[in-house]
Amino acid sequence: MHLSNPTPFPQNRPRRLRRDAFTRNLVRENRLSAHDFIYPVFVHEGTNRREAVPSMPGVDRLSLDLLLPVAEECVKLEIPVLALFPNIDAALKTPDGKEALNPDGLIPRVVRALKKEFPGLGVMTDVALDPYTSHGQDGILDETGYILNDETVEVLVGQALNHAAAGVDMVAPSDMMDGRIGAIREALELQGHIHTRIMAYSAKYASAFYGPFRDAVGTRGALGKADKNVYQMDPANTDEALREVALDLAEGADMVMVKPGMPYLDVVRRVKDEFKVPTFAYQVSGEYAMLKAAAANGWLDHDAVMMEALLAFKRAGADGILTYFAIDAAKKLRQTA
């Protein structure tokens, strides 16, 4: 039997496999677990500081002391990885983003504390300059405002080494500069950080879905009306995504990511089918905010759409999902186990 010539009705009644719960469970093709989730968190300086992100209901910027209980909850729920994103004091932001290289900066200190308290919890860090630059772009600008690729890569290498020295498990370059995976991998090897994994944001699109994230890390105001079209990908392209993934794998990436998530599930599927490597998707801030807003207005069932959306990533071929729903979804999975 071929899909183009299936056994006809009534010999074939597909609804037989949907008749009851045990049969549906038996033939289910994809399943979610807490092990599929990476939980992105926003950190800032201070003690006992919690600041809500208005455009991301339920998401807060946290000081380290308040982050530790969140990390403990992730361990208990078996969420394997925290992804750290900094909200840097504006006084530390410069055109060259040099605070990213500070070995005693916010992210290295948070990494050291997390690995000390929860050595079995994976920690991933963002490698990009936009939280550290006064202009909000992911790299160093020339006199016309164009992002300088090779000069930026040099700083990104230093940032990645800074995080590796602090003990991070995984660095995640999200900047979309050409050649940065190869440069970072070579530097990590030379410095003896042979176990530091690289999750490459290989297909990161110039998306309008990032707005709430930029609120959370404090870059929206600095970026203003500027865009990132000269280094992030055109939303119209998918063949280009495959080229980008191929380059990052050749340069030494251990895992690859597609970002955003749900509007780009076709890209996730193409990447997984083509390369058959660990493939991740980022359910970005705008996706999260849309579902939260619709649920808050009573237009959608919060938990139902949360779980359906996450399952869609698995169905499309993602091995894991970066999602702000990680804790809520992990709790829901425990309730329904």
Contacts in CASP RR format, 6 or more apart in sequence:
PFRMAT RR
TARGET T0000
AUTHOR 0000-0000-0000
METHOD contacts of the structure
MODEL  1
MHLSNPTPFPQNRPRRLRRDAFTRNLVRENRLSAHDFIYPVFVHEGTNRR
EAVPSMPGVDRLSLDLLLPVAEECVKLEIPVLALFPNIDAALKTPDGKEA
LNPDGLIPRVVRALKKEFPGLGVMTDVALDPYTSHGQDGILDETGYILND
ETVEVLVGQALNHAAAGVDMVAPSDMMDGRIGAIREALELQGHIHTRIMA
YSAKYASAFYGPFRDAVGTRGALGKADKNVYQMDPANTDEALREVALDLA
EGADMVMVKPGMPYLDVVRRVKDEFKVPTFAYQVSGEYAMLKAAAANGWL
DHDAVMMEALLAFKRAGADGILTYFAIDAAKKLRQTA
1 7 0 8 1.000
6 12 0 8 1.000
16 23 0 8 1.000
17 23 0 8 1.000
17 24 0 8 1.000
17 27 0 8 1.000
18 24 0 8 1.000
29 315 0 8 1.000
30 311 0 8 1.000
30 314 0 8 1.000
30 315 0 8 1.000
31 314 0 8 1.000
32 307 0 8 1.000
32 310 0 8 1.000
32 311 0 8 1.000
32 314 0 8 1.000
32 329 0 8 1.000
32 333 0 8 1.000
33 78 0 8 1.000
33 333 0 8 1.000
34 77 0 8 1.000
34 78 0 8 1.000
34 79 0 8 1.000
34 80 0 8 1.000
34 326 0 8 1.000
34 329 0 8 1.000
34 330 0 8 1.000
34 333 0 8 1.000
34 334 0 8 1.000
35 78 0 8 1.000
35 79 0 8 1.000
35 80 0 8 1.000
36 310 0 8 1.000
36 314 0 8 1.000
36 318 0 8 1.000
36 319 0 8 1.000
36 320 0 8 1.000
36 321 0 8 1.000
37 79 0 8 1.000
37 80 0 8 1.000
37 81 0 8 1.000
37 320 0 8 1.000
37 321 0 8 1.000
37 322 0 8 1.000
37 323 0 8 1.000
37 326 0 8 1.000
37 329 0 8 1.000
37 330 0 8 1.000
38 79 0 8 1.000
38 80 0 8 1.000
38 81 0 8 1.000
38 82 0 8 1.000
38 83 0 8 1.000
38 124 0 8 1.000
38 280 0 8 1.000
38 320 0 8 1.000
38 321 0 8 1.000
38 322 0 8 1.000
38 323 0 8 1.000
38 326 0 8 1.000
39 74 0 8 1.000
39 79 0 8 1.000
39 81 0 8 1.000
39 82 0 8 1.000
39 83 0 8 1.000
39 322 0 8 1.000
39 323 0 8 1.000
39 324 0 8 1.000
39 326 0 8 1.000
39 327 0 8 1.000
40 82 0 8 1.000
40 83 0 8 1.000
40 85 0 8 1.000
40 282 0 8 1.000
40 322 0 8 1.000
40 323 0 8 1.000
40 324 0 8 1.000
41 62 0 8 1.000
41 67 0 8 1.000
41 70 0 8 1.000
41 82 0 8 1.000
41 83 0 8 1.000
41 84 0 8 1.000
41 85 0 8 1.000
42 53 0 8 1.000
42 59 0 8 1.000
42 60 0 8 1.000
42 61 0 8 1.000
42 62 0 8 1.000
42 85 0 8 1.000
42 86 0 8 1.000
42 87 0 8 1.000
42 216 0 8 1.000
42 217 0 8 1.000
43 61 0 8 1.000
43 62 0 8 1.000
43 63 0 8 1.000
43 64 0 8 1.000
43 67 0 8 1.000
43 84 0 8 1.000
43 85 0 8 1.000
43 86 0 8 1.000
43 87 0 8 1.000
43 106 0 8 1.000
43 107 0 8 1.000
43 110 0 8 1.000
44 51 0 8 1.000
44 61 0 8 1.000
44 62 0 8 1.000
44 63 0 8 1.000
44 86 0 8 1.000
44 87 0 8 1.000
44 88 0 8 1.000
44 89 0 8 1.000
44 106 0 8 1.000
45 63 0 8 1.000
45 89 0 8 1.000
45 106 0 8 1.000
46 63 0 8 1.000
46 64 0 8 1.000
47 63 0 8 1.000
47 65 0 8 1.000
48 63 0 8 1.000
48 65 0 8 1.000
48 66 0 8 1.000
49 61 0 8 1.000
49 62 0 8 1.000
49 63 0 8 1.000
49 66 0 8 1.000
50 60 0 8 1.000
50 61 0 8 1.000
50 62 0 8 1.000
50 63 0 8 1.000
50 66 0 8 1.000
51 60 0 8 1.000
51 61 0 8 1.000
52 58 0 8 1.000
52 59 0 8 1.000
52 60 0 8 1.000
53 59 0 8 1.000
53 60 0 8 1.000
53 61 0 8 1.000
53 212 0 8 1.000
53 215 0 8 1.000
53 216 0 8 1.000
54 215 0 8 1.000
55 211 0 8 1.000
55 212 0 8 1.000
55 215 0 8 1.000
55 216 0 8 1.000
55 285 0 8 1.000
55 289 0 8 1.000
56 212 0 8 1.000
56 213 0 8 1.000
56 215 0 8 1.000
56 216 0 8 1.000
56 285 0 8 1.000
56 288 0 8 1.000
56 289 0 8 1.000
56 292 0 8 1.000
56 324 0 8 1.000
57 289 0 8 1.000
57 292 0 8 1.000
57 293 0 8 1.000
57 296 0 8 1.000
58 292 0 8 1.000
59 216 0 8 1.000
59 288 0 8 1.000
59 324 0 8 1.000
60 66 0 8 1.000
61 87 0 8 1.000
61 216 0 8 1.000
62 70 0 8 1.000
64 109 0 8 1.000
64 110 0 8 1.000
64 113 0 8 1.000
67 110 0 8 1.000
67 114 0 8 1.000
68 113 0 8 1.000
68 114 0 8 1.000
68 117 0 8 1.000
70 82 0 8 1.000
70 327 0 8 1.000
71 82 0 8 1.000
71 114 0 8 1.000
71 117 0 8 1.000
71 118 0 8 1.000
71 121 0 8 1.000
72 117 0 8 1.000
72 118 0 8 1.000
73 327 0 8 1.000
74 82 0 8 1.000
74 121 0 8 1.000
74 326 0 8 1.000
74 327 0 8 1.000
75 118 0 8 1.000
75 120 0 8 1.000
75 121 0 8 1.000
77 327 0 8 1.000
77 330 0 8 1.000
77 331 0 8 1.000
77 334 0 8 1.000
78 330 0 8 1.000
79 326 0 8 1.000
79 327 0 8 1.000
79 330 0 8 1.000
80 121 0 8 1.000
80 122 0 8 1.000
81 121 0 8 1.000
81 122 0 8 1.000
81 123 0 8 1.000
81 124 0 8 1.000
81 169 0 8 1.000
81 170 0 8 1.000
82 114 0 8 1.000
82 121 0 8 1.000
82 122 0 8 1.000
82 123 0 8 1.000
82 124 0 8 1.000
83 124 0 8 1.000
83 125 0 8 1.000
83 126 0 8 1.000
83 172 0 8 1.000
83 322 0 8 1.000
84 107 0 8 1.000
84 110 0 8 1.000
84 111 0 8 1.000
84 123 0 8 1.000
84 124 0 8 1.000
84 125 0 8 1.000
84 126 0 8 1.000
85 126 0 8 1.000
85 131 0 8 1.000
85 213 0 8 1.000
85 216 0 8 1.000
85 217 0 8 1.000
86 106 0 8 1.000
86 107 0 8 1.000
86 126 0 8 1.000
86 131 0 8 1.000
86 132 0 8 1.000
86 217 0 8 1.000
87 131 0 8 1.000
87 216 0 8 1.000
87 217 0 8 1.000
87 218 0 8 1.000
88 99 0 8 1.000
88 106 0 8 1.000
88 131 0 8 1.000
88 132 0 8 1.000
88 217 0 8 1.000
92 99 0 8 1.000
92 132 0 8 1.000
93 99 0 8 1.000
93 132 0 8 1.000
93 133 0 8 1.000
93 134 0 8 1.000
93 222 0 8 1.000
94 132 0 8 1.000
94 133 0 8 1.000
94 134 0 8 1.000
95 133 0 8 1.000
95 134 0 8 1.000
95 135 0 8 1.000
95 140 0 8 1.000
95 141 0 8 1.000
96 133 0 8 1.000
96 140 0 8 1.000
96 155 0 8 1.000
97 129 0 8 1.000
97 132 0 8 1.000
97 133 0 8 1.000
97 134 0 8 1.000
97 139 0 8 1.000
97 140 0 8 1.000
97 155 0 8 1.000
98 132 0 8 1.000
98 155 0 8 1.000
99 105 0 8 1.000
99 132 0 8 1.000
100 129 0 8 1.000
100 131 0 8 1.000
100 132 0 8 1.000
100 155 0 8 1.000
100 158 0 8 1.000
100 159 0 8 1.000
100 162 0 8 1.000
101 155 0 8 1.000
101 158 0 8 1.000
101 159 0 8 1.000
101 162 0 8 1.000
102 108 0 8 1.000
102 162 0 8 1.000
103 162 0 8 1.000
103 165 0 8 1.000
103 166 0 8 1.000
107 125 0 8 1.000
107 163 0 8 1.000
107 166 0 8 1.000
108 162 0 8 1.000
108 163 0 8 1.000
108 165 0 8 1.000
108 166 0 8 1.000
109 166 0 8 1.000
111 123 0 8 1.000
111 125 0 8 1.000
111 163 0 8 1.000
111 166 0 8 1.000
111 167 0 8 1.000
111 168 0 8 1.000
112 166 0 8 1.000
112 167 0 8 1.000
114 121 0 8 1.000
114 123 0 8 1.000
115 123 0 8 1.000
115 166 0 8 1.000
115 167 0 8 1.000
115 168 0 8 1.000
122 169 0 8 1.000
122 170 0 8 1.000
123 167 0 8 1.000
123 168 0 8 1.000
123 169 0 8 1.000
123 170 0 8 1.000
124 168 0 8 1.000
124 169 0 8 1.000
124 170 0 8 1.000
124 171 0 8 1.000
124 172 0 8 1.000
124 199 0 8 1.000
125 163 0 8 1.000
125 168 0 8 1.000
125 170 0 8 1.000
125 171 0 8 1.000
125 172 0 8 1.000
126 172 0 8 1.000
126 174 0 8 1.000
127 156 0 8 1.000
127 159 0 8 1.000
127 160 0 8 1.000
127 163 0 8 1.000
127 171 0 8 1.000
127 172 0 8 1.000
127 173 0 8 1.000
127 174 0 8 1.000
127 175 0 8 1.000
127 180 0 8 1.000
127 184 0 8 1.000
128 138 0 8 1.000
128 139 0 8 1.000
128 156 0 8 1.000
128 173 0 8 1.000
128 174 0 8 1.000
128 175 0 8 1.000
129 137 0 8 1.000
129 138 0 8 1.000
129 139 0 8 1.000
129 140 0 8 1.000
129 152 0 8 1.000
129 155 0 8 1.000
129 156 0 8 1.000
129 159 0 8 1.000
129 175 0 8 1.000
130 136 0 8 1.000
130 137 0 8 1.000
130 138 0 8 1.000
130 139 0 8 1.000
130 175 0 8 1.000
130 217 0 8 1.000
130 219 0 8 1.000
130 223 0 8 1.000
131 217 0 8 1.000
131 218 0 8 1.000
131 219 0 8 1.000
133 139 0 8 1.000
133 222 0 8 1.000
134 222 0 8 1.000
135 141 0 8 1.000
135 222 0 8 1.000
135 223 0 8 1.000
135 226 0 8 1.000
136 219 0 8 1.000
136 221 0 8 1.000
136 222 0 8 1.000
136 223 0 8 1.000
136 226 0 8 1.000
137 147 0 8 1.000
137 223 0 8 1.000
137 226 0 8 1.000
137 228 0 8 1.000
138 147 0 8 1.000
138 152 0 8 1.000
138 174 0 8 1.000
138 175 0 8 1.000
138 176 0 8 1.000
138 177 0 8 1.000
138 228 0 8 1.000
138 231 0 8 1.000
139 147 0 8 1.000
139 148 0 8 1.000
139 152 0 8 1.000
139 155 0 8 1.000
139 175 0 8 1.000
139 177 0 8 1.000
140 147 0 8 1.000
140 148 0 8 1.000
140 151 0 8 1.000
140 152 0 8 1.000
140 155 0 8 1.000
141 147 0 8 1.000
141 148 0 8 1.000
142 148 0 8 1.000
146 230 0 8 1.000
147 177 0 8 1.000
147 230 0 8 1.000
147 231 0 8 1.000
149 177 0 8 1.000
149 178 0 8 1.000
149 179 0 8 1.000
149 231 0 8 1.000
152 175 0 8 1.000
152 177 0 8 1.000
152 180 0 8 1.000
153 177 0 8 1.000
153 178 0 8 1.000
153 179 0 8 1.000
153 180 0 8 1.000
153 183 0 8 1.000
154 183 0 8 1.000
156 173 0 8 1.000
156 175 0 8 1.000
156 177 0 8 1.000
156 180 0 8 1.000
156 183 0 8 1.000
156 184 0 8 1.000
157 180 0 8 1.000
157 183 0 8 1.000
157 184 0 8 1.000
157 187 0 8 1.000
158 187 0 8 1.000
160 171 0 8 1.000
160 173 0 8 1.000
160 184 0 8 1.000
160 187 0 8 1.000
160 188 0 8 1.000
160 196 0 8 1.000
161 187 0 8 1.000
161 188 0 8 1.000
161 191 0 8 1.000
161 193 0 8 1.000
163 171 0 8 1.000
164 171 0 8 1.000
164 188 0 8 1.000
164 191 0 8 1.000
164 193 0 8 1.000
164 196 0 8 1.000
165 191 0 8 1.000
165 193 0 8 1.000
168 196 0 8 1.000
169 196 0 8 1.000
169 197 0 8 1.000
170 196 0 8 1.000
170 197 0 8 1.000
170 198 0 8 1.000
170 199 0 8 1.000
171 184 0 8 1.000
171 196 0 8 1.000
171 197 0 8 1.000
171 198 0 8 1.000
171 199 0 8 1.000
172 198 0 8 1.000
172 199 0 8 1.000
172 200 0 8 1.000
172 201 0 8 1.000
172 257 0 8 1.000
173 180 0 8 1.000
173 181 0 8 1.000
173 184 0 8 1.000
173 198 0 8 1.000
173 200 0 8 1.000
173 201 0 8 1.000
174 201 0 8 1.000
174 204 0 8 1.000
174 259 0 8 1.000
175 201 0 8 1.000
175 231 0 8 1.000
176 201 0 8 1.000
176 204 0 8 1.000
176 231 0 8 1.000
176 232 0 8 1.000
176 233 0 8 1.000
177 231 0 8 1.000
179 247 0 8 1.000
179 251 0 8 1.000
181 198 0 8 1.000
181 200 0 8 1.000
181 247 0 8 1.000
181 248 0 8 1.000
181 251 0 8 1.000
181 252 0 8 1.000
181 253 0 8 1.000
182 251 0 8 1.000
182 252 0 8 1.000
184 198 0 8 1.000
185 198 0 8 1.000
185 251 0 8 1.000
185 252 0 8 1.000
185 253 0 8 1.000
188 194 0 8 1.000
188 196 0 8 1.000
188 198 0 8 1.000
197 254 0 8 1.000
197 255 0 8 1.000
198 252 0 8 1.000
198 253 0 8 1.000
198 254 0 8 1.000
198 255 0 8 1.000
199 253 0 8 1.000
199 254 0 8 1.000
199 255 0 8 1.000
199 256 0 8 1.000
199 257 0 8 1.000
199 280 0 8 1.000
200 248 0 8 1.000
200 253 0 8 1.000
200 255 0 8 1.000
200 256 0 8 1.000
200 257 0 8 1.000
201 257 0 8 1.000
201 259 0 8 1.000
201 282 0 8 1.000
202 241 0 8 1.000
202 244 0 8 1.000
202 245 0 8 1.000
202 247 0 8 1.000
202 248 0 8 1.000
202 253 0 8 1.000
202 256 0 8 1.000
202 257 0 8 1.000
202 258 0 8 1.000
202 271 0 8 1.000
203 233 0 8 1.000
203 241 0 8 1.000
203 244 0 8 1.000
203 245 0 8 1.000
203 256 0 8 1.000
203 257 0 8 1.000
203 258 0 8 1.000
203 259 0 8 1.000
203 264 0 8 1.000
203 267 0 8 1.000
203 271 0 8 1.000
204 232 0 8 1.000
204 233 0 8 1.000
204 257 0 8 1.000
204 258 0 8 1.000
204 259 0 8 1.000
205 232 0 8 1.000
205 233 0 8 1.000
205 234 0 8 1.000
205 235 0 8 1.000
205 259 0 8 1.000
205 260 0 8 1.000
205 264 0 8 1.000
206 227 0 8 1.000
206 228 0 8 1.000
206 229 0 8 1.000
206 232 0 8 1.000
206 233 0 8 1.000
206 234 0 8 1.000
206 235 0 8 1.000
207 232 0 8 1.000
207 235 0 8 1.000
207 259 0 8 1.000
207 260 0 8 1.000
207 263 0 8 1.000
207 284 0 8 1.000
209 260 0 8 1.000
209 263 0 8 1.000
209 284 0 8 1.000
209 285 0 8 1.000
209 286 0 8 1.000
209 287 0 8 1.000
210 260 0 8 1.000
210 284 0 8 1.000
210 285 0 8 1.000
210 286 0 8 1.000
211 220 0 8 1.000
211 285 0 8 1.000
211 286 0 8 1.000
212 285 0 8 1.000
212 286 0 8 1.000
212 288 0 8 1.000
212 289 0 8 1.000
213 284 0 8 1.000
213 285 0 8 1.000
213 286 0 8 1.000
214 220 0 8 1.000
214 221 0 8 1.000
214 223 0 8 1.000
215 285 0 8 1.000
216 285 0 8 1.000
233 240 0 8 1.000
233 241 0 8 1.000
233 244 0 8 1.000
234 240 0 8 1.000
235 263 0 8 1.000
238 266 0 8 1.000
238 267 0 8 1.000
238 270 0 8 1.000
241 258 0 8 1.000
241 267 0 8 1.000
241 270 0 8 1.000
241 271 0 8 1.000
242 270 0 8 1.000
242 271 0 8 1.000
242 274 0 8 1.000
245 256 0 8 1.000
245 271 0 8 1.000
245 274 0 8 1.000
245 275 0 8 1.000
246 275 0 8 1.000
248 256 0 8 1.000
249 256 0 8 1.000
249 275 0 8 1.000
249 277 0 8 1.000
254 278 0 8 1.000
255 277 0 8 1.000
255 278 0 8 1.000
255 279 0 8 1.000
255 280 0 8 1.000
255 319 0 8 1.000
256 271 0 8 1.000
256 275 0 8 1.000
256 277 0 8 1.000
256 278 0 8 1.000
256 279 0 8 1.000
256 280 0 8 1.000
257 279 0 8 1.000
257 280 0 8 1.000
257 281 0 8 1.000
257 282 0 8 1.000
257 322 0 8 1.000
258 264 0 8 1.000
258 267 0 8 1.000
258 268 0 8 1.000
258 271 0 8 1.000
258 279 0 8 1.000
258 280 0 8 1.000
258 281 0 8 1.000
258 282 0 8 1.000
258 318 0 8 1.000
259 281 0 8 1.000
259 282 0 8 1.000
259 284 0 8 1.000
260 281 0 8 1.000
260 282 0 8 1.000
260 283 0 8 1.000
260 284 0 8 1.000
260 286 0 8 1.000
260 287 0 8 1.000
261 268 0 8 1.000
261 281 0 8 1.000
261 282 0 8 1.000
261 283 0 8 1.000
261 284 0 8 1.000
261 287 0 8 1.000
261 313 0 8 1.000
262 283 0 8 1.000
262 287 0 8 1.000
262 309 0 8 1.000
262 312 0 8 1.000
262 313 0 8 1.000
263 287 0 8 1.000
264 281 0 8 1.000
265 281 0 8 1.000
265 312 0 8 1.000
265 313 0 8 1.000
265 316 0 8 1.000
266 316 0 8 1.000
268 279 0 8 1.000
268 281 0 8 1.000
268 313 0 8 1.000
268 316 0 8 1.000
268 317 0 8 1.000
268 318 0 8 1.000
269 316 0 8 1.000
269 317 0 8 1.000
271 279 0 8 1.000
272 279 0 8 1.000
272 316 0 8 1.000
272 317 0 8 1.000
272 318 0 8 1.000
278 319 0 8 1.000
279 317 0 8 1.000
279 318 0 8 1.000
279 319 0 8 1.000
279 320 0 8 1.000
280 318 0 8 1.000
280 319 0 8 1.000
280 320 0 8 1.000
280 321 0 8 1.000
280 322 0 8 1.000
281 313 0 8 1.000
281 316 0 8 1.000
281 318 0 8 1.000
281 320 0 8 1.000
281 321 0 8 1.000
281 322 0 8 1.000
282 321 0 8 1.000
282 322 0 8 1.000
282 323 0 8 1.000
283 309 0 8 1.000
283 310 0 8 1.000
283 313 0 8 1.000
283 321 0 8 1.000
283 322 0 8 1.000
283 323 0 8 1.000
283 324 0 8 1.000
283 325 0 8 1.000
285 324 0 8 1.000
287 309 0 8 1.000
288 323 0 8 1.000
288 324 0 8 1.000
288 325 0 8 1.000
291 300 0 8 1.000
291 302 0 8 1.000
291 305 0 8 1.000
291 306 0 8 1.000
291 309 0 8 1.000
292 302 0 8 1.000
294 300 0 8 1.000
294 305 0 8 1.000
295 301 0 8 1.000
295 302 0 8 1.000
295 305 0 8 1.000
303 328 0 8 1.000
303 332 0 8 1.000
306 325 0 8 1.000
306 328 0 8 1.000
306 329 0 8 1.000
306 332 0 8 1.000
307 329 0 8 1.000
307 332 0 8 1.000
310 321 0 8 1.000
310 323 0 8 1.000
310 325 0 8 1.000
310 329 0 8 1.000
313 320 0 8 1.000
313 321 0 8 1.000
314 320 0 8 1.000
314 321 0 8 1.000
323 329 0 8 1.000
END
